[in-house]
Each structure stands twice: as C-alpha cells, then as structure tokens.
Amino acid sequence: MNLLLDTHVWIWSHLEPHKLAKPVSKAIEDSANEVWLSPISVWETTILVEKRRVIVEGDFDEWIAALLNRPRLKEAPITAEVALATNAFRVRHRDPADAFLAATAKVYGLTLVTADTALLRSKEIATLACR
C-alpha cells in the first residue's frame, strides 16, 4: 500500500505516536508499504509551530530536516496536475491544505491516512482512518 500521511498523522507519528490507531502504526512501520509526504504538510507544520499549536524540542529547521531525511519517506511533489485536481475537493474541504492532500492522493494513487472526517467521507480517494 502507498500511504500519504495527512499533516496531523505525520506529526503524531513523531511527537505523539500513542495517538495513532494501531492499524495505522502497523501500516506505517510495514516495510512493504511506501510512506509519502506532501510539501503541504511541511508548510502546515511550520505554521502550527509558529502558532505554538505544535511544540518541538530544539531548533525547528534541524528537527524538520531530520524528519524529512528519514529512510522510506518519499516526497509527493506539488505539480500543475495536483493543483488543478484541487478543484474537485476545494468546495467540500474549506481548508486549502486538505484539498491539496486529497488531490495529491488522487493524482499519485495514494491512500490518504487521516483522522479528518470530511476527508474520510471522500469517495474519490482511498483513505485509511486514523481513529
């Protein structure tokens, strides 16, 4: 399975792994699965840290660089195709980051791992519930 981690799932996996549902933890740890991350999640994380909704130890730039350099993590690039595909999701998901994540999952054929109920209800993409 090719997994695209929603921002909160990615953060939880590093800072609060106890928040991950057991099937999600197993799926992320399973070396047979690919683990993908969108640059949108990095952007969202910087905002969450600036607002102090996420607290990291030490220097943020070093922390984020260490997370991005972990083995098995693949980057799902934001392309024109992804940007155009957000049109299908923007109306239902007012958060533009969610629209980008859903569009990324659709374009790359990834399973979006999320706890977001609006994203989990989407019929256009495969999801894995983190509940």
Backbone as a ProteinNet text record, in pm:
[ID]
protein_1_A
[PRIMARY]
MNLLLDTHVWIWSHLEPHKLAKPVSKAIEDSANEVWLSPISVWETTILVEKRRVIVEGDFDEWIAALLNRPRLKEAPITAEVALATNAFRVRHRDPADAFLAATAKVYGLTLVTADTALLRSKEIATLACR
[TERTIARY]
85.6	0	90.2	50	123.1	46.2	105.5	37.6	81.5	-13.4	13.6	-31.6	61.7	28	-29.1	-146	-201.1	-107.5	-108.3	-14.9	-20.6	-141	-151.1	-100.7	-120.9	-73.1	79.9	138.7	285	342.2	280.8	327	310.1	192.1	168.9	270.3	303.5	394.6	531.3	565.9	695.5	686.9	581.9	572.5	476.9	372.6	271.8	222.9	312.8	274.1	157.5	132.6	19.1	-115.4	-117.5	-241.4	-276.1	-181	-206.1	-286.2	-384	-457	-359	-379.2	-286.7	-271	-380.9	-363.2	-278.7	-288.3	-209.4	-61.9	-32	107.3	167.8	91.8	140.5	163.3	71.2	83.9	206.1	230.8	346.4	476.8	479.4	600.2	626.8	525.4	538.9	628.1	742.2	837.3	784.4	676.8	616.1	537.5	504.3	428.6	522.5	487.4	559.4	492.3	573.6	522	557.1	453.3	467.2	427.5	487.3	455.5	448.6	350.2	337.3	411.3	473.3	532.4	429.7	301.8	195.8	200.1	231.4	238.9	356.2	465	579	538.1	473.3	425.1	327.1	231.4	134.9	203.9	305.1	377.9	448.6	507.8	574.2	474.6	354.8	250.8	208.9	188.7	149.3	255.5	381.9	490	493.2	476.8	474.8	362	245.9	130.5	139.7	245.2	268	159.5	95.4	0	73	197.2	286.6	418	467.5	591.4	698.8	811.4	923.4	1041.9	1122	1242.9	1354.4	1430.4	1546.4	1509	1601.3	1587.4	1489.4	1389.8	1287.7	1347.5	1435.8	1492.7	1568.7	1642.1	1714.2	1616.5	1512.1	1411.3	1342.5	1297.7	1223.8	1316.9	1443.3	1538.6	1561.2	1570.8	1590	1470.3	1350.2	1230.2	1220.7	1257.1	1247.1	1352.8	1461.4	1568.2	1554.8	1443.8	1423.5	1410.5	1464.5	1452	1304.4	1276.2	1143.3	1046.9	1079.9	987.2	1007.5	898.8	903.1	824.9	871.6	803.4	705.3	583.7	481.9	479.3	546.1	559	424.4	421.7	305	329.5	248.5	261.2	139.7	143.6	27.6	-93	-71	-181.3	-245.2	-162.2	-214.4	-291.5	-233.4	-300.1	-436.5	-444.6	-572.7	-671.8	-622.2	-709.5	-771.3	-716.8	-776.3	-917.1	-949.4	-1084.5	-1192.5	-1163.4	-1263	-1285.4	-1193.9	-1201.5	-1222.7	-1194.1	-1198.2	-1335.1	-1439.6	-1574.1	-1610.3	-1578.1	-1613.4	-1514.8	-1393.1	-1289.3	-1240.5	-1290.3	-1256.7	-1109.7	-1044.2	-902.1	-825	-752.8	-680.6	-576.2	-518.5	-420.7	-488.1	-610.1	-683	-712.1	-747.8	-774.4	-647.8	-532.7	-406.7	-371.8	-393.8	-362.9	-453.8	-581.8	-674.9	-638.4	-606.3	-568.7	-439.1	-345.3	-219.5	-245.9	-330.7	-365.4	-428.3	-516.6	-585.3	-487.1	-405.4	-314	-209.4	-155.7	-49.1	-100.7	-232	-288.1	-247	-245.1	-203.5	-324.2	-306.3	-409	-381	-474.9	-456.7	-485.4	-386.6	-400.5	-438.7	-560.2	-611.4	-712.7	-733.4	-841.5	-951.4	-934.1	-1027.9	-1153.6	-1267.7	-1390.9	-1433.9	-1412.4	-1450.4	-1367.7	-1240.1	-1155.2	-1189	-1220.5	-1255.9	-1384.8	-1473.9	-1600.4	-1584.6	-1470.2	-1448.6	-1456.4	-1530.7	-1545.1	-1442.2	-1373.8	-1279.6	-1141.1	-1111	-976	-985.1	-878.7	-867.2	-818	-874.4	-832.8	-809.1	-730	-708.7	-735.1	-834.5	-876.4	-778	-739.2	-650.4	-734.4	-814.1	-903.2	-892.8
-117.1	0	123.4	224.9	350.9	454.2	497.6	582.3	727.9	818.5	961.8	1004.8	1052.6	1091	1232.5	1246.3	1378.2	1445.4	1576.3	1650.4	1605.5	1595.2	1558.4	1416	1327.5	1189.1	1188	1266	1275	1330.6	1437.2	1496.7	1397.2	1336.2	1238.3	1125.2	1079.9	965.8	995.5	1122.6	1160.2	1214	1289.7	1354.8	1286	1222.8	1160.1	1028.9	931.4	807.5	734.4	759.5	695.7	739.4	849.7	896.9	820.4	745.6	671.2	545	518.4	392.3	278.5	164.7	51.3	10	1	-36.5	65.3	192.6	296.3	280.1	259.8	237.6	119.6	11.1	-108.3	-81	-8.1	22.6	110	208.1	296.3	219.1	130.5	53.4	-59.4	-105	-217.1	-177	-240.1	-204.3	-235.5	-312.6	-339.7	-218.2	-126.4	-6	110.8	192.4	317.4	425.9	516.5	626.8	756.8	832.2	956.3	1076.6	1191.2	1316.4	1427.6	1513.6	1629.1	1747.5	1831.4	1955.2	2044.1	2024.7	2098.7	2066.7	1944.5	1907	1975.3	1993.2	2065.9	2211	2270.1	2408.5	2421.4	2329.4	2332.4	2318.5	2234.3	2214.6	2342.7	2414.1	2539.8	2638.3	2641.9	2731.2	2687.5	2557.4	2506.3	2534.1	2524.9	2554.6	2704.5	2787.2	2933.6	2973.2	2909.2	2939.9	2871.4	2791.1	2716.6	2612.1	2565.1	2454.6	2320.8	2324.4	2209.3	2259.9	2188.1	2226.8	2123.3	2171.9	2082.9	2121.1	2021	2043.2	2092.1	2190.8	2237.4	2323	2330.1	2414	2350.9	2427	2374.1	2326.9	2406.3	2369.2	2237.2	2216.4	2089.8	1974.2	1999.6	1897	1853.3	1950.6	1917.6	1848.4	1893.3	1830.3	1683.7	1656.1	1517.5	1431.5	1485.1	1407.9	1382.4	1481.5	1467.9	1373.4	1353.3	1265.9	1123	1089.5	952.4	857.8	736.8	637.9	606	570	527.8	642.7	764.4	876	930	931.2	980.1	1110.7	1200.6	1328.1	1318.7	1363.7	1370.3	1513.8	1540.1	1677.7	1743.2	1872.5	1951.9	1990.5	1935.4	1961.6	2040.1	2083.1	2150.7	2058.5	1930.3	1833.3	1826.2	1826.1	1824.4	1952.8	2066.5	2195.4	2200.2	2152.5	2151.2	2054.1	1943.6	1842.9	1892.5	1998.2	2051.7	2103.7	2138	2187.9	2089.6	1961.9	1860.4	1853.7	1907.7	1893.9	2025.3	2138.5	2266.7	2303.9	2269.6	2307.1	2236	2108.9	2031.3	2048.2	2085.7	2099.6	2243.8	2322.4	2464.7	2490	2396.1	2408.4	2377.5	2476	2450	2339.4	2323.7	2215.8	2079.9	2065.5	1939.6	1912.4	2016.3	1999.6	1953.3	2010.1	1968.1	1824.2	1786.5	1649.4	1549.2	1580	1491.3	1481.7	1594.8	1595.9	1517.3	1530.4	1456.1	1306.3	1264.6	1122.5	1073.5	1152.7	1112.8	1103	1205.1	1209.3	1097.9	1073.2	972.9	833.9	819	688	640.1	733	702.4	689.4	618.5	607.1	713.8	805.5	914.1	863.1	875.2	834	958.4	959.2	1079.4	1046.1	1142.2	1133.5	1234.3	1308.2	1412.1	1346.9	1366.7	1300.1	1343.4	1469.6	1514.9	1442.2	1425.3	1353.8	1205.3	1148.6	1006.7	977	1075.4	1056.9	1066.8	1113.2	1132.9	999.8	999.2	878.9	876.5	989.1	998.4	944.8	925.6	881.5	764.9	685.4	579.5	642.1	598.6	651.8	537.1	568.9	480.1	564.5	525.5	603.3	590.5	705.1	708.7	746.9	651.1	673.9	559.1
0	0	0	-73.8	-80	1.9	112.6	210.1	198.4	193.2	202.8	341.7	423.1	559	562.5	623.3	649.8	750.2	753.3	838.3	983.5	1039.1	1180.7	1205	1110.6	1125.4	1124.1	1034.3	1026.7	1157.4	1208.4	1334.6	1449.1	1458	1564.3	1559.2	1439.2	1427.2	1487.5	1498.3	1554.9	1697	1726.8	1857.5	1954.7	1902.1	1987.6	1926.5	1911.8	1843.5	1909.1	2036.6	2104.5	2045.8	1971.1	1909.1	1781.2	1728.2	1604.8	1635.7	1551.3	1561.3	1531.8	1596.9	1579.5	1432.6	1356.4	1215.2	1137.4	1176.4	1109.9	1145.9	1273.4	1315.3	1241.1	1233.3	1164.4	1015.7	954.5	811.5	784.6	870.9	853	873.7	970.2	1002	903.3	833	740.3	622.4	609.7	503.7	363.4	353.8	223.3	172.9	264	227.4	202.7	104.6	82.4	165.7	222.4	302.7	232.2	198.1	122.7	207.4	174.7	241.8	138.1	152.3	64.3	124.8	41.7	91.7	163.3	132.4	201.4	351.3	386.3	527.6	597.8	526.4	583.6	606.7	509.3	521.2	638.3	646.4	756.8	892.4	898.3	1023	1065.6	971.9	1007.6	1067.6	1013.3	1065.8	1206.7	1225.2	1356.7	1463.1	1424.8	1519.5	1549.7	1446.4	1467.5	1561.6	1548.3	1633.3	1769.7	1788.7	1912.5	1939.6	1832.5	1845.5	1841.9	1792.4	1795.8	1854.5	1953.5	2020.7	1987.7	1937.7	1907.6	1995.6	2027.4	2106.6	2014.7	2058.6	1982.7	1864.1	1770.8	1652	1552.8	1509.9	1419.5	1287.5	1228.1	1098.3	1105.5	1213.4	1230.8	1252.6	1332	1360.7	1232.4	1152.5	1029.9	929.2	921.1	829.1	867.3	997.1	1042	1004.9	1020.1	985.7	835.7	756.5	610.8	554.5	628.2	580.9	630.7	689.6	737.7	619.2	636.1	528.4	500.9	380	335.1	310.3	349.3	327.7	187.1	110.4	-27.6	-35.9	-119.1	-136.9	-253.6	-229.6	-334.6	-387.3	-497.1	-545.3	-578	-556.1	-597.4	-742.9	-829.1	-972.2	-1019.6	-1143.9	-1201.7	-1200.5	-1225.8	-1223.7	-1084.6	-981	-843.3	-816.3	-854.4	-831.2	-899.6	-1022.1	-1093.5	-1030.1	-978.8	-916.8	-786.7	-727.2	-604.1	-628.9	-752.7	-784.7	-741.8	-751	-715.4	-564.7	-485.6	-339.9	-265.6	-329	-259	-205.5	-276.5	-233	-102.5	-93.5	25	139.5	108.6	211.1	208.9	300.1	300.4	327.1	391.5	419.4	290.5	236	110.4	124.4	242.1	261.6	243.3	296.8	279.8	132.2	59	-84.3	-156.3	-119.3	-180.9	-145	-19.4	20.8	-50.9	-59	-129.6	-277.8	-338.3	-480.1	-502.1	-410.6	-420.4	-414.2	-320.9	-310.9	-440.8	-496.6	-620.3	-737.6	-757.2	-871.6	-864.4	-746.5	-732	-696.6	-680	-647.4	-508.9	-412.8	-276.6	-184.5	-75	28	132.8	151.5	247.5	388.1	476.5	616.3	695	751.5	816	924.1	1012.2	1110.6	1077.4	970	928.2	868.2	934	890.2	750.3	715.2	580.5	475	500.3	405	401.8	516.7	521.6	446.1	435.5	362.4	211.2	165.8	22.4	-52	-158.4	-240.4	-354.4	-375.9	-487.3	-455.5	-326.5	-289.5	-189.3	-187.2	-87.6	42.3	153.1	284.3	382.3	484	596.8	720	798.6	915.1	1029.2	1081.4	1198.1	1318.6	1365.9	1480.6	1576.2
[MASK]
+++++++++++++++++++++++++++++++++++++++++++++++++++++++++++++++++++++++++++++++++++++++++++++++++++++++++++++++++++++++++++++++++++

